[in-house]
Amino acid sequence: MPIKSINPTTGEVLAEYDLMQSDVIKAKVDLAHKMFMEWKESSLEMRQELLIKLASVLRNKKEDLAKQMVLEMGKPIGQARAEVEKSAWCAEVYAEKGKEWMKEKVLEADGMAHKVVFQPLGVILGIMPWNFPVWQVIRFAVPAIFMGNVALLKHSNVVPGCALELERVFLEAGFPEGVMSTLLADHKQVEMVISNPYVRGVSLTGSTEAGMKIAEIAGRYLKKVVLELGGSDPFIVLEDANLEKVAKNAVLGRTQNSGQSCIAAKRFVVHKSVADEFYRLATNELEKLKIGDPMKEDTDIGPLATENEYRRAAEQLRDAKKKGANIPDIPQFDTGYFVAPTFVMPATPDMKIVQEEVFAPFAPILTFESDEEAVKISNDTPYGLGASIWTEDLKRGENLARKIEAGTVFVNSIVKSDPRIPFGGIKASGIGRELSSYGLKEFANIKALNVYKS
């Protein structure tokens, strides 16, 4: 069955793509391994130069890539351009810092010399989602390739056009064919790829359920995995916070990418004494946003990416209303999977929008009266991806941040990924880290080299 690329704004079919035959996929894996045997011997200086060229090509193709994202998954055009720019920056960061991050480490033990060296593993399969079609791929592929691995991309079938264009971007930047290849494959073929002995690792960004399935398959074949999975990030507002500033950031953190982000603020944990004022200010900020055609420059919120996401969001909203939330119905548009952003107050722990990961711009508000209660509410989730804390008392904020069960916590900032900082989750939010020197070494043989006198 062919892959259909559907415009979520209009519902029209943009294009159809044939799945690759299994023999074609195997040939791509074989080519990737053949190229790995050459690529691993390339100099770091050569890799640096190619990453700088990659950044340049991404910027030159920014408009085309951004429009492809808008068409395939509905990202507002301004945010799509920013995503391409961030991807180019990631390539530049690794070109600048990657060599230092790969420097051998000297240790002391009982021999003449003890070193830790970092060497590539081989072919790495990246299974990437539709919500950040360019950034997710770049943040997986750039560190893996700079380490000396080669990358195979199995992108979401929501964004096949983006996937194929990214392969062309790497080729145009001068990377040899086979260093970054795209596969158009189904689930059964993905297992075939993971089982291939040339494939040495799997990086997946996606839902917790998808991560569990891929980890099970990878475990069967003893392949290294990095899993960046779902989140239900708490956005904690202390009573001393600057509420006007916080309200603006709350709306940004909840509605960016139309609410379809694993690291979006998803549960608003607000001190009881300021909850009403926070709700008023945040709702006022929401009302300033424009929902509509994501190709228009002034659009802030586009459609949800797929009909399934729309149906899930509608059910979560119906559940909240049934359990006492005073919120509007999902608006009906002539076409497109649109939902209106809304803060839900009061929210209760039994609501689906509190218990589940929400990939829509709905924002439940939970209240607390003590720091201990704020920590308890924040940690009362199977997820552990990110969190943010808002306070004028930085020492208090840092102390609370240390108690939050998450892979990354920000004080007085929304949660965001940065190529200089490790990124990833704990609990049901993932295994391993992406980005920074830590992400660079996830798909490396961290080899201990020991020399003794004869």
Helices and strands as residue ranges (DSSP letters): E 3-6, E 13-17, H 22-39, H 44-60, H 62-73, H 77-101, E 105-107, E 113-120, E 123-128, H 135-147, E 150-155, H 160-172, E 180-183, H 187-195, E 199-205, H 208-220, E 224-228, E 233-237, H 243-255, G 256-259, E 265-271, G 272-274, H 275-286, H 307-322, E 342-344, H 352-355, E 362-368, H 371-379, E 386-390, H 394-403, E 408-411, G 427-429, E 430-431, H 436-440, E 444-451
